[in-house]
Amino acid sequence: MRHLIDFADVSLGQWRELYALTQEIWKDPGAFRDTLRGHVMASLFYEPSTRTNFSFQAAMQRLGGGVFGFNDPNASSAAKGETLKDTFIMVSGYADVIVTRHPCEGAALAGSMYSSVPVINAGDGGHFHPTQTLTDLATITRLRGGVDGLHIGICGDLKNGRTVHSLIRALKHFPSARLSLISPRELSVPQYLRGYMSENAIRFVESTRLEASLAQLDVLYMTRIQRERFLDPLEYERLKGVYVLTAQKLKAAKKDLLILHPLPRVDEIHADVDTDPRAAYFKQAEIGMTVRMALLLTLAKKPKEYPSYASGADKPRCENGRCITKRETYLPALSENGRCGYCDNLLP
């Protein structure tokens, strides 16, 4: 593993190694205090972030490393029109590892094509968020002993939820796990994910009602309806608040249910749930920092590898308006199984 762009590229063995390293850090964090001294992480956040950005910075600092970067593209040369390519070539000359978030789908993959150091995808639009999936799996494993055999419910915006997409793709490694996908029909999982689940024998059912599924679940993964992913504000207003988990509703759930949320929440988990011993979303955020420490230890010491920086003669034909190829028009065409290699949109 050189980059972490999509969790589907992480093998089961690599996940186990990362989790084992995470356990070592939990047991004796002081032993890792200076393990990345002299190493530098670049934090390139073209989109707002609290937990992911802060947890990566805290992780690097706890390992003794340094951090630089931006969390507002208007405070960088991107505001002057600098391409993603030029930014990643330049920054990889200064850093040992790059962590990036971007509103365009496929941006982390595009950046990795021009970086001489490992790139970690901290979220690319509504596409993927693999380090959140590391956090999710570590939380479930730590608190429930493992993922296999569990019935996991994922509720909310499943169309635009990058944390959801990455978690679903990770479940190919846990064949006895089952999924209940709970969403309004307008926000159900994209078709390419249905195909992925079928190809990888991931067992799933779809539903529009949270209450109908709640009693069966071992894990409930709540997500917010994401205002920033809607092109039509009226559509967001119509769908927001469609699912709200309350203490009253939890009376029907299992006593050992694990309630997770990638955060931030808006109104989908009522504050009266916070004191329920089954609520683990704040612990989940804390676990995320330790998992990211393990990931940085795995990637930040890799030697530089200089890519060719070539731009392809064949231009991408993707029609997804949120694809990175719409903004960075020099990118070479990438496709796989009739889908855009950057954003997974079906090609014309």
Secondary structure, 3 states (H helix, E strand, C coil): CCCECCHHHCCHHHHHHHHHHHHHHHHCHHHHCCCCCCCEEEEEECCCCCHHHHHHHHHHHHCCCEEEEECCHHHCHHHHCCCHHHHHHHHHCCCCEEEEEECCECHHHHHHCCCCCCEEEEEECCCCCHHHHHHHHHHHHHHHCCCCCCEEEEECCCCCCHHHHHHHHHHHHCCCCEEEEECCHHHCCCHHHHHHHHHCCCEEEEECCHHHHHCCCCEEEECCCCHHHCCCHHHHHHHCCCCCECCCHHHHCCCCCEEECCCCCCCCECHHHCCCCCECHHHHHHHHHHHHHHHHHHHCCCCCCCCCCCCCCCCCCCCCCCEHHHCCCCCCCCEECCEECCCCCECC
